[in-house]
Amino acid sequence: MTGGLPGRVVREKRVVMLVVGLALVANLAVATLVVYPMSALVEAGEQQAQIGAQALRAAEQEFAAANATMAGRTRATDDLRRFYTTLLPTDLAGARRATYLKLTQLARDAQLKMQRRAEEVFEPRQYEVDTGITLTRLGISMVLKGDYESVRQFLRDMEAAAEFIVVDNVALAEGTEPGSALVLTVELSTYYRMASHGS
């Protein structure tokens, strides 16, 4: 009789077991046909979202780099315009005025005696003009005499001057007699815009 108990339970609860079995099959069908494809779609969507987020970060970095480049270019253009309009002389007369007066005063302040001064104008070559170079160089050569401390002061003051003067070459020699002054030969340059191209 005990062996017949499970059979009797199955017969009496057949409807309940059939409903439970059908519910189990329905759950499996829903899991297979709906939940699994939906989870695959969610996973694919998450991967696409990660790829999109990476692409967005890369685009934001490129945008920031482009903005920095543009800001740097604008700043460089402004600095160049300021350089041309405030630091460089506008013509040969301005270049001579700025260098002659300033260099003479610096030599006098340093207690150096001017022996000789020469100037030479170097116009840009045609290929330089064709590539946008419109600066003319005024080369200046000066020979000065004085002691070592005077030479140092002159060079230091010249480098600190507000005028745009470039030191191209410096030569220092002793005089021929013992105890004589040092001879300083300095080659300098300043620049100005070519007159035909404006300032």
N, CA, C and O of each residue as an XYZ file, in Angstrom:
796
protein
N       0.800     -1.191      0.000
C       0.000      0.000      0.000
C       0.844      1.257      0.000
O       0.455      2.281     -0.561
N       2.013      1.172      0.639
C       2.865      2.351      0.621
C       3.359      2.622     -0.774
O       3.541      3.787     -1.128
N       3.590      1.596     -1.600
C       4.059      1.797     -2.972
C       3.009      2.484     -3.794
O       3.334      3.139     -4.784
N       1.732      2.351     -3.406
C       0.677      2.958     -4.190
C       0.398      4.382     -3.808
O      -0.395      5.058     -4.463
N       1.036      4.851     -2.758
C       0.782      6.220     -2.302
C       1.231      7.249     -3.342
O       0.464      8.164     -3.645
N       2.430      7.139     -3.896
C       2.782      8.132     -4.907
C       1.859      8.076     -6.107
O       1.517      9.116     -6.669
N       1.454      6.896     -6.508
C       0.553      6.786     -7.658
C      -0.783      7.408     -7.351
O      -1.370      8.093     -8.188
N      -1.273      7.163     -6.124
C      -2.550      7.737     -5.741
C      -2.465      9.261     -5.667
O      -3.407      9.947     -6.066
N      -1.330      9.814     -5.153
C      -1.142     11.260     -5.066
C      -1.119     11.847     -6.471
O      -1.701     12.898     -6.736
N      -0.421     11.131     -7.375
C      -0.342     11.629     -8.756
C      -1.739     11.650     -9.358
O      -2.098     12.617    -10.029
N      -2.548     10.592     -9.131
C      -3.894     10.546     -9.700
C      -4.769     11.637     -9.108
O      -5.530     12.283     -9.829
N      -4.668     11.845     -7.814
C      -5.537     12.822     -7.169
C      -5.091     14.261     -7.460
O      -5.928     15.161     -7.534
N      -3.791     14.485     -7.625
C      -3.279     15.842     -7.827
C      -2.836     16.049     -9.277
O      -2.006     16.913     -9.560
N      -3.383     15.269    -10.173
C      -2.999     15.315    -11.569
C      -3.213     16.705    -12.160
O      -2.363     17.202    -12.899
N      -4.273     17.297    -11.858
C      -4.590     18.624    -12.409
C      -3.571     19.647    -11.881
O      -3.089     20.485    -12.644
N      -3.248     19.585    -10.607
C      -2.302     20.524    -10.025
C      -0.928     20.314    -10.637
O      -0.239     21.281    -10.961
N      -0.523     19.059    -10.799
C       0.782     18.764    -11.369
C       0.844     19.176    -12.833
O       1.877     19.646    -13.311
N      -0.259     18.998    -13.536
C      -0.318     19.417    -14.936
C      -0.165     20.941    -15.032
O       0.536     21.448    -15.908
N      -0.824     21.656    -14.128
C      -0.728     23.117    -14.126
C       0.706     23.537    -13.784
O       1.250     24.444    -14.413
N       1.326     22.875    -12.778
C       2.707     23.197    -12.409
C       3.640     22.881    -13.568
O       4.539     23.669    -13.862
N       3.446     21.743    -14.233
C       4.281     21.383    -15.389
C       4.145     22.393    -16.513
O       5.136     22.813    -17.112
N       2.889     22.785    -16.797
C       2.660     23.782    -17.854
C       3.307     25.128    -17.474
O       3.862     25.812    -18.334
N       3.235     25.500    -16.206
C       3.850     26.749    -15.755
C       5.366     26.680    -15.909
O       6.007     27.657    -16.295
N       5.934     25.499    -15.598
C       7.379     25.311    -15.757
C       7.787     25.410    -17.217
O       8.779     26.067    -17.534
N       7.051     24.779    -18.103
C       7.330     24.846    -19.547
C       7.169     26.286    -20.038
O       7.972     26.771    -20.836
N       6.124     26.965    -19.554
C       5.900     28.360    -19.961
C       7.051     29.246    -19.492
O       7.500     30.125    -20.228
N       7.536     29.012    -18.248
C       8.679     29.778    -17.742
C       9.917     29.535    -18.597
O      10.633     30.479    -18.933
N      10.176     28.278    -18.950
C      11.320     27.963    -19.811
C      11.180     28.628    -21.177
O      12.150     29.155    -21.721
N       9.960     28.600    -21.731
C       9.719     29.214    -23.041
C       9.945     30.723    -22.968
O      10.572     31.303    -23.855
N       9.438     31.356    -21.915
C       9.631     32.808    -21.757
C      11.117     33.115    -21.580
O      11.623     34.070    -22.169
N      11.819     32.319    -20.778
C      13.250     32.539    -20.570
C      14.014     32.379    -21.874
O      14.905     33.173    -22.176
N      13.670     31.351    -22.652
C      14.383     31.081    -23.896
C      14.039     32.096    -24.977
O      14.930     32.563    -25.686
N      12.778     32.441    -25.113
C      12.335     33.284    -26.226
C      12.365     34.787    -25.909
O      12.446     35.602    -26.828
N      12.301     35.165    -24.625
C      12.217     36.588    -24.303
C      13.410     37.056    -23.465
O      14.107     37.992    -23.855
N      13.646     36.422    -22.334
C      14.645     36.917    -21.394
C      16.046     36.795    -21.967
O      16.804     37.764    -21.921
N      16.418     35.642    -22.505
C      17.779     35.473    -23.036
C      18.059     36.451    -24.182
O      19.093     37.117    -24.151
N      17.181     36.570    -25.199
C      17.454     37.580    -26.251
C      17.511     39.005    -25.697
O      18.319     39.821    -26.141
N      16.638     39.296    -24.714
C      16.661     40.648    -24.143
C      17.968     40.906    -23.393
O      18.525     42.000    -23.483
N      18.466     39.899    -22.648
C      19.731     40.091    -21.934
C      20.881     40.240    -22.920
O      21.812     41.006    -22.675
N      20.824     39.501    -24.054
C      21.853     39.654    -25.086
C      21.789     41.061    -25.677
O      22.822     41.681    -25.930
N      20.566     41.566    -25.896
C      20.417     42.930    -26.420
C      20.934     43.961    -25.411
O      21.585     44.931    -25.798
N      20.648     43.757    -24.125
C      21.119     44.679    -23.092
C      22.639     44.669    -23.049
O      23.270     45.722    -22.954
N      23.229     43.476    -23.121
C      24.697     43.369    -23.099
C      25.300     44.064    -24.317
O      26.288     44.789    -24.196
N      24.700     43.840    -25.500
C      25.186     44.512    -26.707
C      25.021     46.023    -26.577
O      25.887     46.787    -27.004
N      23.910     46.449    -25.986
C      23.687     47.881    -25.780
C      24.709     48.481    -24.829
O      25.177     49.599    -25.043
N      25.058     47.742    -23.776
C      26.075     48.229    -22.842
C      27.437     48.353    -23.526
O      28.167     49.317    -23.295
N      27.778     47.367    -24.372
C      29.049     47.435    -25.116
C      29.050     48.637    -26.053
O      30.044     49.357    -26.151
N      27.915     48.851    -26.751
C      27.833     50.013    -27.640
C      27.918     51.312    -26.846
O      28.512     52.287    -27.306
N      27.326     51.325    -25.655
C      27.402     52.522    -24.820
C      28.844     52.787    -24.389
O      29.282     53.937    -24.366
N      29.592     51.719    -24.044
C      31.000     51.892    -23.683
C      31.814     52.397    -24.863
O      32.653     53.285    -24.707
N      31.568     51.831    -26.054
C      32.272     52.284    -27.264
C      31.920     53.743    -27.544
O      32.786     54.549    -27.886
N      30.639     54.069    -27.392
C      30.209     55.460    -27.599
C      30.846     56.404    -26.595
O      31.242     57.516    -26.947
N      30.947     55.963    -25.339
C      31.574     56.810    -24.303
C      33.050     57.029    -24.614
O      33.568     58.130    -24.429
N      33.732     55.974    -25.089
C      35.145     56.120    -25.464
C      35.289     57.068    -26.646
O      36.180     57.918    -26.665
N      34.404     56.918    -27.637
C      34.449     57.817    -28.795
C      34.172     59.255    -28.370
O      34.787     60.187    -28.889
N      33.245     59.438    -27.426
C      32.938     60.778    -26.933
C      34.142     61.382    -26.216
O      34.462     62.554    -26.417
N      34.818     60.577    -25.371
C      36.016     61.084    -24.678
C      37.102     61.462    -25.680
O      37.756     62.494    -25.534
N      37.292     60.617    -26.707
C      38.306     60.919    -27.730
C      37.939     62.203    -28.476
O      38.803     63.036    -28.752
N      36.659     62.356    -28.800
C      36.220     63.566    -29.513
C      36.391     64.804    -28.631
O      36.791     65.864    -29.113
N      36.086     64.665    -27.331
C      36.268     65.802    -26.417
C      37.740     66.180    -26.297
O      38.071     67.363    -26.227
N      38.629     65.183    -26.272
C      40.067     65.465    -26.207
C      40.535     66.161    -27.492
O      41.311     67.115    -27.440
N      40.057     65.674    -28.641
C      40.427     66.318    -29.914
C      39.905     67.752    -29.962
O      40.589     68.659    -30.436
N      38.682     67.941    -29.464
C      38.094     69.277    -29.442
C      38.902     70.209    -28.544
O      39.162     71.358    -28.902
N      39.300     69.701    -27.362
C      40.104     70.509    -26.444
C      41.463     70.831    -27.065
O      41.961     71.949    -26.927
N      42.065     69.848    -27.751
C      43.357     70.094    -28.409
C      43.201     71.132    -29.522
O      44.052     72.007    -29.681
N      42.122     71.034    -30.287
C      41.880     72.010    -31.363
C      41.669     73.405    -30.787
O      42.173     74.387    -31.331
N      40.918     73.493    -29.675
C      40.715     74.797    -29.031
C      42.028     75.362    -28.511
O      42.288     76.560    -28.631
N      42.865     74.487    -27.926
C      44.164     74.949    -27.421
C      45.043     75.430    -28.568
O      45.729     76.445    -28.445
N      45.022     74.702    -29.684
C      45.804     75.108    -30.849
C      45.317     76.454    -31.381
O      46.114     77.330    -31.717
N      44.000     76.600    -31.451
C      43.444     77.856    -31.952
C      43.779     79.009    -31.009
O      44.124     80.102    -31.459
N      43.680     78.768    -29.707
C      44.018     79.816    -28.735
C      45.504     80.161    -28.826
O      45.878     81.332    -28.756
N      46.351     79.138    -28.983
C      47.790     79.381    -29.128
C      48.107     80.162    -30.392
O      48.962     81.048    -30.396
N      47.407     79.818    -31.458
C      47.630     80.526    -32.731
C      47.198     81.985    -32.609
O      47.891     82.887    -33.080
N      46.057     82.206    -31.980
C      45.571     83.574    -31.778
C      46.543     84.365    -30.910
O      46.852     85.522    -31.198
N      47.025     83.720    -29.838
C      47.982     84.379    -28.947
C      49.278     84.698    -29.694
O      49.842     85.780    -29.534
N      49.748     83.741    -30.518
C      50.981     83.967    -31.284
C      50.786     85.101    -32.291
O      51.682     85.925    -32.475
N      49.629     85.149    -32.939
C      49.342     86.229    -33.887
C      49.325     87.575    -33.175
O      49.874     88.558    -33.672
N      48.688     87.610    -32.006
C      48.649     88.860    -31.229
C      50.047     89.273    -30.776
O      50.408     90.447    -30.844
N      50.835     88.293    -30.310
C      52.206     88.590    -29.876
C      53.047     89.104    -31.040
O      53.828     90.042    -30.880
N      52.887     88.488    -32.213
C      53.647     88.922    -33.386
C      53.245     90.326    -33.813
O      54.099     91.143    -34.157
N      51.941     90.607    -33.793
C      51.474     91.956    -34.152
C      52.032     92.982    -33.153
O      52.489     94.056    -33.544
N      51.987     92.633    -31.858
C      52.524     93.529    -30.823
C      54.033     93.724    -31.018
O      54.542     94.832    -30.851
N      54.745     92.650    -31.369
C      56.186     92.725    -31.622
C      56.467     93.693    -32.773
O      57.337     94.557    -32.668
N      55.721     93.540    -33.870
C      55.937     94.410    -35.026
C      55.585     95.865    -34.744
O      56.239     96.775    -35.255
N      54.551     96.088    -33.930
C      54.098     97.472    -33.738
C      54.759     98.178    -32.569
O      54.852     99.405    -32.580
N      55.225     97.446    -31.551
C      55.776     98.129    -30.383
C      57.283     97.954    -30.214
O      57.950     98.868    -29.731
N      57.831     96.814    -30.595
C      59.259     96.591    -30.380
C      60.127     96.980    -31.566
O      61.194     97.569    -31.395
N      59.670     96.652    -32.764
C      60.504     96.930    -33.937
C      60.348     98.367    -34.402
O      59.244     98.913    -34.400
N      61.453     98.974    -34.801
C      61.342    100.285    -35.438
C      60.534    100.155    -36.739
O      60.485     99.090    -37.353
N      59.914    101.248    -37.134
C      59.053    101.190    -38.323
C      59.813    101.400    -39.620
O      59.326    101.028    -40.688
N      61.012    101.998    -39.543
C      61.778    102.243    -40.769
C      63.258    102.385    -40.414
O      63.641    102.268    -39.250
N      64.089    102.639    -41.438
C      65.525    102.756    -41.224
C      65.857    103.917    -40.287
O      66.720    103.789    -39.418
N      65.177    105.042    -40.461
C      65.445    106.201    -39.591
C      65.124    105.849    -38.141
O      65.876    106.215    -37.238
N      64.030    105.151    -37.908
C      63.671    104.740    -36.555
C      64.676    103.754    -35.980
O      65.001    103.816    -34.794
N      65.165    102.851    -36.808
C      66.166    101.868    -36.355
C      67.462    102.573    -35.983
O      68.092    102.243    -34.978
N      67.857    103.543    -36.798
C      69.087    104.290    -36.489
C      68.916    105.110    -35.212
O      69.796    105.153    -34.352
N      67.753    105.759    -35.117
C      67.490    106.586    -33.936
C      67.518    105.733    -32.668
O      68.137    106.115    -31.674
N      66.853    104.586    -32.701
C      66.763    103.721    -31.516
C      68.123    103.161    -31.128
O      68.450    103.095    -29.943
N      68.913    102.761    -32.107
C      70.182    102.119    -31.772
C      71.277    103.131    -31.490
O      72.046    102.947    -30.546
N      71.375    104.192    -32.278
C      72.478    105.136    -32.105
C      72.402    105.806    -30.742
O      73.375    105.816    -29.987
N      71.243    106.361    -30.437
C      71.094    107.054    -29.161
C      71.256    106.098    -27.987
O      71.957    106.406    -27.023
N      70.611    104.943    -28.067
C      70.655    104.003    -26.955
C      72.059    103.466    -26.744
O      72.544    103.446    -25.612
N      72.729    103.027    -27.815
C      74.060    102.445    -27.679
C      75.089    103.485    -27.232
O      75.992    103.180    -26.454
N      74.945    104.704    -27.726
C      75.852    105.774    -27.306
C      75.678    106.060    -25.811
O      76.658    106.224    -25.084
N      74.435    106.116    -25.367
C      74.169    106.372    -23.943
C      74.686    105.224    -23.072
O      75.265    105.462    -22.012
N      74.478    103.978    -23.517
C      74.952    102.825    -22.737
C      76.487    102.827    -22.632
O      77.046    102.525    -21.578
N      77.151    103.171    -23.737
C      78.625    103.228    -23.717
C      79.087    104.338    -22.768
O      80.031    104.146    -22.002
N      78.429    105.488    -22.817
C      78.800    106.603    -21.939
C      78.565    106.226    -20.475
O      79.413    106.497    -19.625
N      77.419    105.602    -20.173
C      77.117    105.191    -18.795
C      78.129    104.176    -18.267
O      78.447    104.173    -17.077
N      78.634    103.314    -19.152
C      79.606    102.298    -18.740
C      81.034    102.847    -18.768
O      81.978    102.123    -18.450
N      81.201    104.109    -19.142
C      82.515    104.759    -19.228
C      83.417    104.081    -20.263
O      84.608    103.866    -20.042
N      82.802    103.757    -21.396
C      83.559    103.236    -22.541
C      83.696    104.367    -23.549
O      82.794    105.190    -23.705
N      84.849    104.398    -24.237
C      85.076    105.412    -25.267
C      84.836    104.777    -26.636
O      85.407    103.738    -26.969
N      83.967    105.435    -27.426
C      83.672    104.920    -28.758
C      84.834    105.264    -29.684
O      85.253    106.417    -29.781
N      85.342    104.237    -30.362
C      86.428    104.415    -31.320
C      85.886    104.477    -32.752
O      86.351    105.259    -33.582
N      84.904    103.638    -33.007
C      84.366    103.575    -34.374
C      82.974    102.947    -34.334
O      82.672    102.111    -33.482
N      82.138    103.372    -35.277
C      80.798    102.779    -35.442
C      80.520    102.723    -36.933
O      80.750    103.692    -37.656
N      80.019    101.570    -37.390
C      79.658    101.397    -38.804
C      78.301    100.714    -38.882
O      77.937     99.933    -38.003
N      77.557    101.013    -39.937
C      76.236    100.419    -40.154
C      76.156     99.852    -41.561
O      76.805    100.338    -42.487
N      75.345     98.814    -41.699
C      75.093     98.242    -43.019
C      73.663     97.721    -43.030
O      73.211     97.071    -42.088
N      72.958     98.027    -44.129
C      71.563     97.602    -44.272
C      71.530     96.332    -45.115
O      72.143     96.263    -46.180
N      70.799     95.318    -44.619
C      70.657     94.049    -45.335
C      69.186     93.850    -45.682
O      68.381     93.445    -44.844
N      68.856     94.145    -46.943
C      67.478     93.947    -47.411
C      67.213     92.444    -47.566
O      68.133     91.691    -47.886
N      65.980     91.998    -47.345
C      65.688     90.580    -47.573
C      65.816     90.245    -49.062
O      65.524     91.070    -49.928
N      66.256     89.027    -49.332
C      66.371     88.579    -50.725
C      64.980     88.336    -51.297
O      64.006     88.192    -50.558
N      64.902     88.291    -52.625
C      63.596     88.154    -53.265
C      62.875     86.880    -52.838
O      61.664     86.907    -52.619
N      63.595     85.763    -52.716
C      62.924     84.520    -52.302
C      62.409     84.623    -50.871
O      61.419     83.980    -50.523
N      63.075     85.431    -50.032
C      62.589     85.639    -48.674
C      61.304     86.474    -48.700
O      60.352     86.186    -47.974
N      61.290     87.509    -49.541
C      60.093     88.337    -49.678
C      58.943     87.485    -50.199
O      57.807     87.618    -49.745
N      59.246     86.602    -51.163
C      58.208     85.732    -51.732
C      57.620     84.786    -50.690
O      56.464     84.381    -50.808
N      58.401     84.430    -49.672
C      57.900     83.532    -48.625
C      57.358     84.294    -47.426
O      57.036     83.684    -46.407
N      57.250     85.625    -47.527
C      56.608     86.400    -46.472
C      57.550     87.087    -45.507
O      57.089     87.727    -44.561
N      58.851     86.979    -45.709
C      59.803     87.650    -44.822
C      59.952     89.089    -45.301
O      60.437     89.338    -46.405
N      59.534     90.028    -44.469
C      59.563     91.441    -44.879
C      60.396     92.275    -43.914
O      60.179     93.480    -43.791
N      61.335     91.650    -43.237
C      62.181     92.379    -42.299
C      63.514     92.733    -42.933
O      64.143     91.909    -43.596
N      63.931     93.963    -42.720
C      65.238     94.423    -43.149
C      66.122     94.492    -41.912
O      65.690     94.952    -40.854
N      67.364     94.032    -42.051
C      68.277     94.027    -40.910
C      69.230     95.207    -41.020
O      69.808     95.465    -42.076
N      69.382     95.916    -39.911
C      70.383     96.970    -39.799
C      71.512     96.397    -38.954
O      71.358     96.190    -37.750
N      72.655     96.141    -39.603
C      73.820     95.624    -38.892
C      74.671     96.774    -38.381
O      74.927     97.739    -39.101
N      75.102     96.664    -37.152
C      75.888     97.727    -36.507
C      77.169     97.108    -35.960
O      77.135     96.074    -35.293
N      78.280     97.742    -36.244
C      79.567     97.307    -35.690
C      80.129     98.469    -34.881
O      80.206     99.600    -35.359
N      80.519     98.164    -33.644
C      81.058     99.209    -32.769
C      82.387     98.739    -32.184
O      82.548     97.570    -31.833
N      83.337     99.672    -32.085
C      84.610     99.414    -31.411
C      84.681    100.391    -30.247
O      84.599    101.606    -30.429
N      84.838     99.832    -29.032
C      84.833    100.630    -27.808
C      86.074    100.294    -26.994
O      86.619     99.195    -27.098
N      86.511    101.241    -26.191
C      87.666    101.020    -25.304
C      87.276    101.313    -23.876
O      86.506    102.232    -23.599
N      87.836    100.494    -22.947
C      87.581    100.715    -21.535
C      88.110     99.544    -20.721
O      88.749     98.638    -21.256
N      87.839     99.574    -19.425
C      88.310     98.463    -18.587
C      87.282     97.329    -18.587
O      86.191     97.450    -19.143
N      87.665     96.233    -17.948
C      86.853     95.017    -17.974
C      85.473     95.243    -17.356
O      84.473     94.801    -17.921
N      85.399     95.913    -16.221
C      84.110     96.152    -15.566
C      83.199     97.021    -16.434
O      81.983     96.830    -16.442
N      83.780     97.969    -17.161
C      82.987     98.808    -18.064
C      82.407     97.979    -19.198
O      81.255     98.168    -19.589
N      83.206     97.061    -19.725
C      82.730     96.173    -20.805
C      81.574     95.321    -20.295
O      80.549     95.190    -20.965
N      81.742     94.740    -19.105
C      80.680     93.908    -18.530
C      79.399     94.710    -18.325
O      78.304     94.244    -18.641
N      79.548     95.916    -17.797
C      78.363     96.745    -17.562
C      77.661     97.074    -18.878
O      76.435     97.012    -18.961
N      78.430     97.422    -19.901
C      77.842     97.752    -21.203
C      77.056     96.575    -21.758
O      75.917     96.748    -22.193
N      77.636     95.387    -21.750
C      76.959     94.209    -22.298
C      75.716     93.861    -21.472
O      74.677     93.510    -22.031
N      75.822     93.957    -20.170
C      74.683     93.660    -19.287
C      73.554     94.659    -19.537
O      72.394     94.268    -19.665
N      73.891     95.942    -19.608
C      72.868     96.975    -19.828
C      72.236     96.847    -21.215
O      71.044     97.098    -21.390
N      73.038     96.460    -22.183
C      72.516     96.313    -23.547
C      71.503     95.168    -23.608
O      70.469     95.291    -24.264
N      71.795     94.056    -22.928
C      70.856     92.932    -22.913
C      69.572     93.286    -22.185
O      68.513     92.758    -22.523
N      69.637     94.161    -21.202
C      68.458     94.529    -20.424
C      67.656     95.658    -21.082
O      66.564     95.985    -20.617
N      68.174     96.250    -22.142
C      67.507     97.388    -22.786
C      66.176     96.959    -23.392
O      66.010     95.817    -23.822
N      65.235     97.895    -23.418
C      63.906     97.623    -23.975
C      63.927     97.555    -25.494
O      63.078     96.896    -26.093
N      64.884     98.224    -26.125
C      64.965     98.222    -27.585
C      65.330     96.822    -28.074
O      66.024     96.069    -27.391
N      64.845     96.492    -29.278
C      65.125     95.177    -29.850
C      66.476     95.234    -30.564
O      66.567     95.606    -31.734
N      67.517     94.854    -29.828
C      68.883     94.841    -30.359
C      69.448     93.451    -30.095
O      69.458     92.969    -28.962
N      69.916     92.821    -31.165
C      70.462     91.463    -31.069
C      71.986     91.545    -31.101
O      72.561     92.202    -31.969
N      72.636     90.872    -30.148
C      74.099     90.801    -30.148
C      74.503     89.640    -31.053
O      74.216     88.482    -30.751
N      75.167     89.953    -32.156
C      75.591     88.914    -33.103
C      76.970     88.367    -32.773
O      77.212     87.169    -32.912
N      77.875     89.236    -32.336
C      79.247     88.795    -32.083
C      79.920     89.772    -31.120
O      79.689     90.980    -31.175
N      80.755     89.224    -30.239
C      81.511     90.046    -29.299
C      82.961     89.585    -29.343
O      83.241     88.390    -29.248
N      83.883     90.535    -29.487
C      85.315     90.218    -29.441
C      85.971     91.178    -28.463
O      85.694     92.378    -28.471
N      86.835     90.643    -27.628
C      87.519     91.445    -26.618
C      89.013     91.230    -26.784
O      89.485     90.094    -26.819
N      89.755     92.328    -26.885
C      91.213     92.225    -27.069
C      91.900     93.194    -26.112
O      91.337     94.213    -25.713
N      93.136     92.841    -25.759
C      93.943     93.729    -24.928
C      94.634     94.753    -25.809
O      94.928     94.498    -26.977
N      94.888     95.913    -25.228
C      95.646     96.920    -25.954
C      97.089     96.455    -26.145
O      97.518     95.482    -25.526
N      97.827     97.144    -26.993
C      99.200     96.732    -27.306
C     100.186     97.063    -26.193
O     101.202     96.381    -26.059
N      99.920     98.074    -25.404
C     100.841     98.463    -24.331
C     100.362     97.891    -22.996
O      99.159     97.720    -22.801
N     101.284     97.591    -22.073
C     100.886     97.083    -20.757
C     100.014     98.102    -20.034
O     100.306     99.298    -20.030
N      98.932     97.607    -19.421
C      98.035     98.471    -18.663
C      97.087     99.276    -19.523
O      96.310    100.073    -18.998
N      97.130     99.087    -20.841
C      96.235     99.857    -21.713
C      94.820     99.271    -21.643
O      94.617     98.155    -21.163
N      93.857    100.042    -22.128
C      92.443     99.661    -22.056
C      92.149     98.458    -22.951
O      92.865     98.175    -23.912
N      91.078     97.770    -22.598
C      90.595     96.664    -23.443
C      89.864     97.243    -24.640
O      89.281     98.325    -24.565
N      89.902     96.515    -25.739
C      89.194     96.930    -26.956
C      88.048     95.951    -27.175
O      88.268     94.753    -27.356
N      86.828     96.469    -27.158
C      85.621     95.665    -27.356
C      85.094     95.931    -28.758
O      84.799     97.070    -29.120
N      84.982     94.872    -29.534
C      84.330     94.967    -30.849
C      83.031     94.173    -30.746
O      83.034     92.974    -30.463
N      81.942     94.862    -30.979
C      80.632     94.212    -30.852
C      79.854     94.420    -32.148
O      79.788     95.526    -32.684
N      79.266     93.326    -32.635
C      78.415     93.383    -33.831
C      76.986     93.145    -33.391
O      76.677     92.167    -32.710
N      76.123     94.061    -33.794
C      74.728     94.055    -33.354
C      73.803     94.125    -34.557
O      74.211     94.490    -35.660
N      72.550     93.769    -34.319
C      71.524     93.886    -35.357
C      70.235     94.374    -34.738
O      69.923     94.073    -33.586
N      69.495     95.132    -35.520
C      68.098     95.393    -35.225
C      67.367     95.245    -36.549
O      67.988     95.212    -37.612
N      66.052     95.157    -36.479
C      65.263     94.883    -37.682
C      64.133     95.887    -37.785
O      63.701     96.464    -36.787
N      63.658     96.087    -39.016
C      62.487     96.905    -39.247
C      61.783     96.365    -40.470
O      62.381     95.666    -41.288
N      60.494     96.696    -40.593
C      59.685     96.198    -41.720
C      60.072     96.939    -42.987
O      60.384     98.129    -42.956
N      60.050     96.217    -44.104
C      60.307     96.864    -45.403
C      59.219     97.899    -45.645
O      58.044     97.651    -45.373
N      59.616     99.065    -46.159
C      58.679    100.166    -46.356
C      57.541     99.797    -47.292
O      56.414    100.249    -47.084
N      57.797     98.989    -48.321
C      56.762     98.666    -49.311
C      55.697     97.730    -48.746
O      54.640     97.568    -49.355
N      55.963     97.100    -47.569
C      55.013     96.175    -46.991
C      54.297     96.759    -45.782
O      53.496     96.071    -45.150
N      54.564     97.981    -45.462
C      53.923     98.617    -44.304
C      54.555     98.151    -43.019
O      55.447     97.303    -43.022
N      54.087     98.710    -41.917
C      54.637     98.349    -40.620
C      53.655     97.552    -39.834
O      53.945     97.155    -38.705
